[in-house]
Amino acid sequence: MTSFDFDTVHDRKHTGSKKWALYGDDILPMWIADMDFPAPGPVIDAMKKRMNHPFFGYCLPQDEIRSRIVADMAEKYGWQISADDIVFLPGVEAGFNMALNSELEAGDGLLIQTPIYNPILTAHKHWGLTSVEAPLMPSQAGYVIDEEVLEAGFARSKAFLFCNPHNPTGKVFTATELALIADACIRHDLLLISDEIHCELVFDDRKHIPIASLSPDIAKRTVTLMSASKTYNIAGLKTSFAIVQDPALRQRVNAARSGLVDSVNVFGLQATLAAYESAGEWRKQMIAYLEGNRDYLQAEIARRFPKIRMIAAESTYLAWLDCSALDLPDAPQRFFLDKGKVAFSAGSDFGADYTHYLRINFGCPRSLITEGLDRMEAALKG
Ligand SMILES: Cc1ncc(COP(=O)(O)O)c(C=O)c1O
């Protein structure tokens, strides 16, 4: 069995990487959800092979990729879908905005669980919707739902833009929580848009459950969004897909792409197929490495910065840190950027109540985590 190398630090400066370009050469970037690991070998080989046929016109996803996704959903999640349920898209963000555009009217309530990934937090603004926030609560056992708050949110909303696994907390919703959400969506007659882009990045032998797989009743009101992009580190290939099992809903959501959302990237399709077909062992080892990174980060945070609160992520490669007890003169992201030359994501990106939080991307060689922590420590020592 090949052992993959996740320890080597590769120079990504001046390669057009947004992560490494935005803040400049002297800054260590630990922000956007993009990992510092090369894509798996089979993915690169598949793109090279495709390049040998030097025609890169518009493409139409063929049966092979559709059948692979159908098989993957059955194998990984026991979820039976059909090839026609899949709608290919250049991005998950485009997918949830298409669904909102298609199904909601200006003024309708859109339920979200804060803190939340910024394009989900702000999606309501594109369509004149009313944002309805139901915050997740930190607890000893991880982030939990406040059922009363959520239920009140459902009553005021027309759609729920759900994120599971959850960015930025890394929460994986349990079967019981998913059943509660599905039941409320049905009772309140809501559209459910489920962003499951991080579905393959779950830790400690947890299982991801696509919420639409719970029952035909919830499936028929759900738009599920997935992509190989986060897990196999190919987000720049702009290839994602929606699974919409109700034909009328699918037809309407797909129609909302008109004039705005084009076809997917020719290499993205090859890469996605190769990732699902041949990168399973790479993924397994990468997850084990990320679990090690998460544990290392948590232990080091506790040792070096006892005032920072970190609840271990159950998935993703994102850590959500409460820095309020540090009493910094500035927002933590600004402080560590200016004083430590390390770029995290600002808590305020994830909701108005989170200005004292930080999101750290730990999808990188472990030595870069150490460097990031050293930079934090230097900033605090002044
Ligand atoms: C929860 C979530 N949804 C969507 C996206 C973006 O997906 P895409 O690049 O396919 O639009 C991200 C990227 O970080 C994400 O974390």
The ligand as an SDF file (V2000), in Angstrom:
LIG
                    3D

 16 16  0  0  0  0  0  0  0  0999 V2000
  -19.8490   25.1930    2.9830 C   0  0  0  0  0  0  0  0  0  0  0  0
  -19.2860   25.6460    1.6770 C   0  0  0  0  0  0  0  0  0  0  0  0
  -20.0970   25.7480    0.6130 N   0  0  0  0  0  0  0  0  0  0  0  0
  -19.6470   26.1630   -0.5900 C   0  0  0  0  0  0  0  0  0  0  0  0
  -18.3160   26.4760   -0.7690 C   0  0  0  0  0  0  0  0  0  0  0  0
  -17.8660   26.9770   -2.1120 C   0  0  0  0  0  0  0  0  0  0  0  0
  -18.1110   26.0380   -3.0690 O   0  0  0  0  0  0  0  0  0  0  0  0
  -17.9090   26.3530   -4.6080 P   0  0  0  0  0  0  0  0  0  0  0  0
  -16.4840   26.7890   -4.7740 O   0  0  0  0  0  0  0  0  0  0  0  0
  -18.2160   25.0580   -5.2630 O   0  0  0  0  0  0  0  0  0  0  0  0
  -18.8840   27.4360   -4.9510 O   0  0  0  0  0  0  0  0  0  0  0  0
  -17.4280   26.3660    0.3120 C   0  0  0  0  0  0  0  0  0  0  0  0
  -16.0220   26.7250    0.1580 C   0  0  0  0  0  0  0  0  0  0  0  0
  -15.3200   26.9430    1.1050 O   0  0  0  0  0  0  0  0  0  0  0  0
  -17.9310   25.9300    1.5590 C   0  0  0  0  0  0  0  0  0  0  0  0
  -17.1330   25.7930    2.6190 O   0  0  0  0  0  0  0  0  0  0  0  0
  1  2  1  0
  2  3  1  0
  2 15  2  0
  3  4  2  0
  4  5  1  0
  5  6  1  0
  5 12  2  0
  6  7  1  0
  7  8  1  0
  8  9  2  0
  8 10  1  0
  8 11  1  0
 12 13  1  0
 12 15  1  0
 13 14  2  0
 15 16  1  0
M  END
$$$$
